[in-house]
Amino acid sequence: MIDLLAMEKKIDAWLRPPFDHQTIEAVKELAKDKPALTDAFYKDLAFGTGGMRGIMGVGTNRINKYTLGKNTQGLANYLKAQYTTTTPKVVIAYDCRHNSKTLGQTVAEIFSANGIEVYLFSELRPTPQLSFAVKHLKAQCGIVLTASHNPPEYNGYKVYWEDGGQIVPPQDAAIMAAIDQVDYTEIHFKADPSKIHYLGEEADTAFWDAALQAAQIPQEGKEHFTIVFTPLHGTSITALPQVLERAGFTSLHIVSEQKHPDGDFPTVISPNPEETEALKMALELAEEKQADMVIGTDPDADRLGIAVRNNQGELVLLNGNQTMLVMTHFLLQRLQAQGNLSAQHAIASTIVSSPVMRKLAAAFDVHLYETLTGFKWIADAINKNPQYDFVGGGEESYGYMVGSNVRDKDAITASLLACEIGVWCKHQGMTFFQYLQKCYQKFGLYHERLISLTKKGPLGSLEIEAMMKSFRTSPPQKIASFPVRSVSDYKTGYKTDLKSGQTSALNLPKSDVLIFTLENDGQIALRPSGTEPKIKFYLSLNAPYSETIEWEQQLATLEKKLDLLQTALGI
């Protein structure tokens, strides 16, 4: 329920100093629209799986100089308390979104006003470059201003720590506690320019070299591998063409209408490479150029969508699970062929991603980190297990990490790897798509579907809570014709076998996620988004791969079964 008294107090506070005249007038104007006013103040933005993300505007539930200022001041206080014998260093990057550069400068000024050394990228740069720079510069913290692939009205604030990964419990709670102690009157906005250092060409070159080291393969024929690339108006234009050129790819065509950074994303409904519509222009250009591969990246260049030619020569968009399977299998196969693979190697995936990764790890006898959703958990697993040599890993949401130079999903290095795999496949007389089919021949044909239900505002939050509560308190014994074998409740931390009634502990941090495991390794996962007003359903089914049945027919059979699951779930 909404605490109306607390909300009124917050609104009243924003109508006087320390809030500036422009903010006060904006709150007054917002008061003419009561639902909008409520949505802007009924709660405070908090950290989710991808940091703090929200709509820009005035209010405690919005991204603005004061909400980011309060977070930054609390983080500065925390840093100074943690590093008492040295001056902390913070790296800051920002993407193409409206106000990102201004907000990035504001964040830098607040850190500098607190005596913290700041390294600020002079222009927009990819999120993975920020992760890399934190480690490369031996900084204690990193911030990136981005809202990933959210609509234009959004922006966000991701916090990274000295290992280059995003913050995780219990540190995130400690930082939030430090933020909660900050009053808006305590934010130090007056900058110390001597503490702000601007990053340029040297930082770019270091990141590009690291990408090449992780994914470049010395091989012939790259000049004959034709690529169409779209940055979807985002930051990858500052890195991916340069990395591909240095790797030897010369047949690169960039979608001109989407080449330049633009926070309005004028040519797409959503700048999300998971969606075929977002890659429409790239696919059209690829047909014109008879390209082998299409690559699209989201605004902050951590996610990538790949289209390759199927057995009929048509361009098809692979999903995140398929890309993850091909890339990880290729990296393991290459290490094995070189005689360098051992049980001390590790790969990674998440609990809502395809179960095929378990079979892949077992086949190559390597360790699998199966983490909660979000690359911060994969980075945390790498950080806590130095005895393993990390190879690569990803999740269903079109993110992939090659090696551990970057501790977040990295569309720059992953795109290079995809192109290198494409060239290698050509040498072997097959396509990237046929390589994927060979993986399914080994492990079975896995097919997934993601359904996202958007529930905006305070009532939407309550509706999502009610849906999770209903599935949690009355778990189904059967969904459509599929018996449910077990229920894993990551909020309570226990897995229940529905046949025996026995429970066992889940060895992961608690999270609001439910997973129903079906017979034959199928699964359904439910998870409220940590950064958007959505509840997500992840459906996965599989069947033995048939050499005698057409690929399209096998997929169609699984699609019909997924339809039955979706109908039975009422979504």
N, C-alpha and C positions, 0 to 999 in steps of 0.2 A: 504493500500500500504506500501511497505517496504521503510523506510527512508535510502537510500543507503549511504548518507553522514554520518549520525549518526552511521551506522553500521561500516563504514570504520574507523571512529574515535575510536570506541570501539576495533576493531581488532588491530589497531596501538598501543593503550594503553597496550594491553596484550602482546606486544612484547618487553616490557622494565620493569624494576623494578617499583612497588614492587613485580611483579610476578617473581617467582623463575625460575631458569634455565630450569628445567624440563617442566614447563608450557610453557615457551617461545618456546622451541624446539617443543613441541607438536602443538602449534599454527602454526609454520612454516611448519610442516609436513601436517597439516590440509589444509593449503593454496593450496596444490597441487590438492585438490578436491573442486572446487568452490561451488557446491551445498551443500556439507557437511559443508563447512566454513560458508556459508550463514545461514544454519539451526542452527548452533551453536551460531550465533551472531545477528540474525535479530530481536530478542526481548529478554527481560529479563524474567526469570521465575517469576511468581507471585503466590500469594495464590489463590487456588480454593476451592472447597467444602471440600477437604481433606488436605489442606495445600499446600506446594510446592512440586511438584513431577516432575521428568524429567529423561532424559538419562544422565548417568555419562560421564564426559569428560570435555575438556576445552571449555570455552566460557560462555557468559552471559545467554545463554539458556540451560545450562547444570548444573548438580549437581557436584560440586567440592569444594575444601577447600576455594576458594575465594568467590563463590556465597553464600555458607553457612556461610562463615566468615562475609561477608557484612551483611547478614540477622541477624546473631548473634550479631554483633556489634551494629546494629541499635536497636535490641531488648534489649540489655544491656543498651543502652542509654535511651530507653523508660522506662525500669524498674526503673532505678535510678531516673528518673524524677518523676515517679509515687509514689515511696516509699522513701520519703526523710528523714523519721524519723526512719527507720529500714533498716537493710541490707537484700535485697531480697534473696530468696532461689529459686533455680531452680533444678528440677529433670530431669535427662536425661536417656533415654533407647534407645536400638537399636535392630534391628532384625538380621536375618541370611544373609542378602545381602552382596555382595562384597563391601568392604570399609566401611560398617556400623560401625564396631567397631572403625576404624581409624577416621572416620568422627565424631563419637560420642565423642571420646577423644579430637579432635580438637575443637569442640563446647564447651566442658567442659573447656578447657584451655582458650578459649577467654572469657567466662563468668568469670572465676577466675581472669584473668588479669584485669578485670574491677571491682574487689572487690566484686563479687557476690558469695555467698555460693552455691556450686554445690554438688548435690547428684547424683552420676553416678552409674548405675547398673554395677557390675563387669563383668557380662556376659550377653549374649542376653536374653531378656525377652519380654513377650507379650505386645502389645500396651495397652490392658485394665489394665494391672498391672501398667503401667505408669500413667494412668488416676487415678487409685486408690491411688497410692503413692503420687500424688500431694496433694490430700485432707488429706491423712493419716499423711503426714509430715508437713502439714500446710505450704506448699510452695506457692509462688506467681505465679510460671510458671512451665511448663513442656515441654520437647522436646522429640520426638521420631524419630529416623532415620529409615524410612521404606518406601517402595513403595507398600505396601499391596500385591496384587496378580499380579502386573504388570510383564512383562518379565524380565529376568535376568539383562539386561543392565540398568534398572531403579533403582533409589533410591529416597528418599524423606525426608521431614522435616515437621513434624506436630507440631504446637504450641498449648499448653493447658494453661488455666488460673487457678486461685486459686480455682475455683469451681470444677475443674477436667474435664471441658468441653473444646472443641476447641474454639479458639477465633472467635467472630462474630462481625458484624458491631455494632457501629461505631469504635470499638476498633481495628479491623483488618486494617482499613484505616489509623488510627493513627499510628499503628506500621509500616505499609508500608511507611508512610510519613517519619517516623524516619529512616527507612532503606534507603530511597531514598536520604537522606541528607548525608549518609556515603560515603566517597570516599575509594577506596581500600587501599589507603595509611594510612587510619585511623584505620585499623583493628589491635587490640591488640592481637597478637598471643603468646606473651611470658607469660606462665602460672605462677600462684601463687599456687604451690602444696598444701599449707596449707589450701586453700579454697576448695579443691576437696576431697569429702568423698565418699567412695565406699559402695554400698548397697549389702547385701548378704542374709543370711538365715533368719534373722529377718523380712526383707521386704517381702520375699517369704511367710513365715508363716502367716503374717498379711493378705496378699491377699487371700491365700487359705482359711483362716478362714472366710473372708468376703463372698467368693463364697459359702461356706457351709451354712452360716447364711442366705443367700438370697434364695438358691434353694434346700437345702437338706430337704428331707421329711423322718421322722422316719417311716419306713415300712419294712415288711419282704419280702424275696424273691429276694433280690438284687443279691445274689450269683448265682441265676439261670437265671439272665438276661445277655445274652451274647452280648458283644459289640466288634466291630472291629473299630479300630481308626487309622487314619493316620494324622500326622502333616504336610504332604506334604513338608518335609525337613525344616519345620519352627520352630517357637518358642514355640508352644503349648506343645511340648515334655517336657518343663521345668515346666509345671503346671498342665495340664489336667490329666495325669495318677495319680499324687499325690492327686488331689482333688477327683477323682473318688474312689481311694483306701480308703481315709479317710471317704467317704460317705458310704462305705460298698460294693462297686462293686468289685468283685474279679475275675469275668470271663471277663477279658479284654485282647484283642489280638491286638498288634500293628504291623502294616505293617513294617517288618524289613528293606525292601529296601528303605523306605521313613522315617525312624525313625530319622536319624541323620541330623542336620542342614546343608544345602548346598545351597549356593547362585546360583548355576547353575541349580538347580531343575532338575537333570538329568533324572528322570523317567517319567516326564510329559511334555506335550507341553506347558501347562500353569498351574501354581500352584493355580488354581481357583476352589474352591469347588462347584461353581455353575455349573461346567461342568462335565458331566458323565465320560468323558475320564480321568479326573484327579483322579477320585475315582475308576478307573478300577481295580487296584491291591487290593484295600480294598474290593471291591465287590466280587472279586474272593476268597479272604481269608474268607469273610463272608459266602460264600456258603460252603466252606470247613469246617468251624466251626459251620455251621448252626446258625449263629448269628441272634439276634433279631433286631439289629440296627447297622448301619454304620455311623461313624462320621468322617468328614474330615474338617480340618481348614486351612485357608490360612496362608502365611508366618508370619504375625505379630499377628495372632490368634484373629482377631476381627470378621471375618466372619466364618460361619459354614455351611456345607452341611450335610444333614441327609438323609439316605436311610432307609426305613422300608419295611416290608413285606405287600404286598397288599392282596386282598381277595383270590388270587390264590397261595399265599405263595411265590410270586416273590419279589425280592428286587427292589424298585422303589425310585428314588431320588425325594424328595419333593422340591418344589420351596420356595423361601423366604417368599412369601405371605402365603403359606400354613403353614409353620412352625410358622410364626408370629401369625396366627389365632389360631392354636392349643395351643401354649404356653400362649397367653393372655387369651383365654377362660378358660384354666385350672386354671390359677392364680386367675381369677375373681370368678370362680365357687368354688374354695377352700375357698376363703375369705367369700363368701356368705354362704357356708355350715357351716363355723365356727361362723356365725353371726357377722362378722367383716366388711362387705362391706357397704359402704355408698356413698352418692353423692359427698363426699369430696375426693374420690379416682379418679385417673386419669390414662389413658393409652395414648399411642402415636403411630402415624404413619406419613407417609409423603404423599405429594400431588400426587406423581407418583406411590404410592403403591395401593393395592387393596381397592376399596371403601367398601368392606365388613366390614372394621373396624368401619365404621360409624354405621352400623347396630349392631355390637357387643357392642359398647358403649351405644347405645340407649337401648338395651335389658337389660343391667345390670345397667342402670341409673348412669353411671359414666362419667366424663369429658374426652373428647378426644382432645389431642394436635395434630392437623394436620398441620405439618410444611413443610417448604421447604426441598429439598433433603439433606440428610446428618445428622448424629447424633449430630453435633454441635448445630443444631437448636432444637433438642429434649432436649439436655442438657440445652440450653438457656431457653426453656419453663419451665423446672423443676426449674431452678434457679430463674426465675421471678415470679413463682407462688408457694410460700412456703405454701399457704393455702391448697394445695392439697397433698395427699399422693400418690406418684407415684408407680404404680404396675409393669408395664412393657410395652415394646413397641418395634417396629422394623420398618424395611422397606424392600422393595422387594429384595434388593441386598444382601440378606442372612445375615443380621445383626440383633442382638437382644440384648436388655438391660433388665436385671431383677433387679427391684428396682433401687436405686439411689446411691449405694456405688461406682459404676463405672459410669462415665458420658460419655460413648462412647459405641459403640457396643462391645460385650464381648462374644467371643466364648467359653471361659472357663466356666463361670457361666451358659450360655445358654445350653452348652452341658450337664452339670450336670442336669439341669432342664429337658431336653429332655429325659435323661435316667430315671429320677424319674417318669416322666409321663408314660414312657413305662412300668415300673414296676407296677404303679397304674392301668394302663389299663389291665394288665394281671390279677390282682386281681379282676377286674370287668368282666372278661371273654371276653375281646375284645382286639383288637390291636390298636396301635397308629394310623394306617391308618383308622380303623373303627371309631376312635374318630374324626378324620378329617371329615369323611363322616357325622357323627352326627351334626357337626357344620354346614356343608352345608345344611343338612336337615332343620336346623333352619333358616338360613339366605339366602338360595339360593346358587346355584352352580356358583361360580366365577372362571373364568379361564383367565390367563394372558399370555402375550408373550412380550419378550424384543428383539428388533432388534437394534444392534449397528453397525453403519457405521463408519469405520476408514478413516480419511482424514488427512494424514500426511503432515507436512511442511507448509510453508506460504501460498501456493496455497490451501492446504487443509483447512486452517483456513478461507480463503475467501469463499470457497465453502460451508462450514458450515454456515457462515454468510448469504450467498445468499439463502440457503434453509430456514433458519429461517425467513428471510425477506419476501420470497415468501409466506409462510404459514401465516405470520402475516398480510401482506397487502391485501392478497386475500384469506381469510379463506373460506374453502369449506362449502356449505350449506348441502351437503350430501356426505358421504364417503361410497362407494359401495351402498348398499341398506339402509344404516343407516342414517336417518336425524340427522343433528347436531343441538342440542338444544341451546348450548351456547358456547362461547369462553372465556376462562380466560387467559388473557395476564399478566403474573407476571412482565414483563418488564415495562409496563405502569401502572400496579397496578389496572386494571379494568377488570370486567367481563361483557360481552355483551350478552344479550338474543337475539338470531338471529330472533326470531319470532316477538317480540315487539320492538326490537331495544333499549330497556332500558339498561342502564349501572349501575353497582354498584361497590363500592370500594372493593378490596381484602385486607383483614387485615393481610398481611404478607409483609416482606421486599421485595423490588424489586429484580427480578432475571430473567434471560433469559430462561423462561419456557413458553410454550404454552400448554393449555389443552382444547381439544374439548370434551365437554360432549355430549354423544349420548343419544338417547331415551332409556328408561329402565335401566338407571344407568350405561351404558357403558361409557368408556372414552378412549381417545388417548392423551398421553402427549408427547411433544417434548422437549428435553433438550440437549444442548451441554454439554459434560463432562467438569468438572472443573479441572480435573487432567490428562486427556488423550486426544489425538487428535481424538475425536469421537463425533458423534451426536447420541443420543439415542431416540428411539421411544418405548413408553410403551403402549401396547394395553391391554384393559381389557373388557371382556364381561361377561354376566351372564344370567342364566335362572333358573326358578323354579326347585328345586330338585325333581326328580321323583322316587317314591318307586317301580315303575313297570318296568322301563327301566334300562337295565344294565348300570353300572357306565361307562364302557368303551365306550358305545354307546353315552351316554350323553356328555362325553368329546370329542368324535369324531365330534359330531354335532357342538360344540363350536369351535373346531379346524378349521373346514371348514369355519366357519364365520370369524375367525381370518385371515385365508388365503385370504378371499375376501377383508378384510380391508387392509391387507399388499399389495395386488396387486393394489388396488385403490390408495394407497399412493405412489406407484411407488418405493417401497423399497424391 
